Each structure stands twice: as C-alpha cells, then as structure tokens.
Amino acid sequence: MRDIQFDPVEYAKTALVPLADELIACADAAGSAEQQLYFGKIRAGLASAANAGDLIEVFFNLSAANFMGFDYTPETALVLDRLLEKSELLAEAQGAPETGLH
C-alpha cells in the first residue's frame, strides 16, 4: 500500500497547468491566435478538473496537438513535448497498481 495518496487532479494543476501557460505564451510570441485558443482550452480543462475522469477528455485533446496542422516554433515544440511527457506519466500513474506484489 502507498503511504502517500497520489492526487492526479492536484498533479495536473501544479505540474501541467504551468506548462500549458508556457504554451500559450509561446503561441502569443509566435502570433498564433489558433494555438493560443487551442492551448487555452487545454489549460482551462486542466485547471477546472474536479476528478481524474475530467482529465481524460483533456488528455485526448492534448494528444491530438501534433495532428492539428499547427506550425510550432522549436520552443513551442519543446514545451509541448514536456507537457505530453508529463501527461503520459500521469496517465501511467493512474493505471499503476497499489502494490507491485501479488
């Protein structure tokens, strides 16, 4: 059994929202209103999540980011990769069993 209960919503708000903010800033610097809108919706979903189920739709939309046809700057691509990686780690943590022993 784990001593500390992992809270995916708290993790999303503390680890993922700041990265979404960075993406919005990158999109602003690049002058891409479409990217700002897209990542603004991702950020809003992360910030308003009340339970792990709320994060599923956000992750689904986030996973589509590479297929939206956006022309990302190198900085934006780097931040997006970090956000996707942390999102994947969160998804894996939610599916992890409580103990490694059976």
C-alpha angles and dihedrals in degrees: 000000000000119000094210120048111229113226110202093190093054090047091051091051096046101036106025105035092061090053090049087052089053090051091051090050091049091050090049091050090049091049094239110146091177092057091045090054093045095048091040088061090048090050092048091051092050093046095047097044112127098180142009091268090062089059094058095075091044091053091047091054092043092052088058092058093098091053099050094093093243119154101227123201114233090255092051091048090052094050091045090052090052091050092048091048093051090046090053091050089051092050090049092048091053090054096045117111119246092245134021092223128080 
